[in-house]
Amino acid sequence: MLYRTAGQYKTTYRSDQALFPIRQDALLLGIILVLGWVVLPLTASEFVFQTLLIPVLIYALAATGLNLLTGYAGQLSLGTGAFMGVGAYACYKLVTIFPEMNLLISVLLSGVFSAGVGVMFGLPSLRIKGFYLAIATLAAQFFLVWLFEKWPWLYNYNASGAIQVPNVDMFGVWVAGPQATSTSQYYFVLIVVTVLTIVAINLTRGNMGRQWKAVRDMDIAAELIGINLLKTKLLAFAVSSYIIGVAGALFVFMWRGAAEPNLFDIELSFRVLFIAIIGGLGSILGNWLGAVLIVALPVILNTVPDWIGVDIKSATVEHINVMIIGALIVFFLIVEPHGLARLWQLIREKLIHWPFPY
């Protein structure tokens, strides 16, 4: 009944192709935006900001970048963590070399460096694909992490080998560093993530997105109908790496506060990949659903046993978390390859046809 569509007619092609063809979808998004922009910042605690809200936004953005490359363009990548590291180190160097530069500009420019590196390592996609391309990006993962560790200029010759986020203000408000509040960091991340998500949605619904899908489904046929594989694949790597690089800059500057090279290891790449798989490849919504699940699951496993009086060691909780995530990946690959996004789509369709769901 909540999704009753009677009387909502589509009389033009424009209305049929609208982002929200059903008014209830727009209303639901409006409620989520009000919660995210108004209610949660006013009611959330420091714990909720640092363990749920900010990491969900950052991981969702990183998964969006990976999903554009893997889910829409069909190019496998296992180097997400390293590309996030490129964005983080690039932002750190921009902030230290140009301290007067606005942090927002530094964060957005950091994605440009990540895009350049992504295009360079995406060149093999013109000759290889599938498993072999995944191995090529895995080589990029290990090489870049090694570079972060062995090139002292990247971390300003710090004896610890780590980068420390300095205090950075915007318009008189601290947004990064030890003096920044979680609320200001949350709003900074929310603005960047919202803008880039809108850009990603428009790209997937436009001509570029259709070319990516054609290459994903059958690259030979796509080339026969006039699609330039060189341009299309490299654009996918560039756009994906740009978004991932921005997510990496936010990852360090707005959440971690400091970073060592091993922070961007293969485990981070797999975590983002798991978010994309569980949420649903080829879906923008799936990135958010997957990020909420992956980030919230360990928090739930840590807090619920305390509420019910069960004492579980943190190491045990970590093992249970890994087992649950592994089981979910196997479940979705077998039962529903399109992930949580497809499950929500099925629920939505049944609500539309209620009380006679098929």
Secondary structure, DSSP 8 states (H G I E B T S, - for coil): -TT--TT----SHHHHT-S-SSHHHHHHHHHHHHIIIIIHHHH--HHHIIIIIHHHHHHHHHHHHHHIIIIIS----S-HHHHHHHHHHHHHHHHHH-TTS-HHHHHHHHHHHHHHHHHHHHGGGGT--THHHHHHHHHHHHHHHHHHHH-GGGGTT-TTS-EE---EEETTEEEESTT--HHHHHHHHHHHHHHHHHHHHHHHHSHHHHHHHHHHH-HHHHHHTT--HHHHHHHHHHHHHHHHHHHHHHHIIIIISEE-GGGGSHHHHHHHHHHHHHH-TT-HHHHHHHHHHHHHHHHHHHHHHHHTT----HHHHHHHHHHHHHHHHHHHHHT-TTHHHHHHHHHHHHHHTTTS--
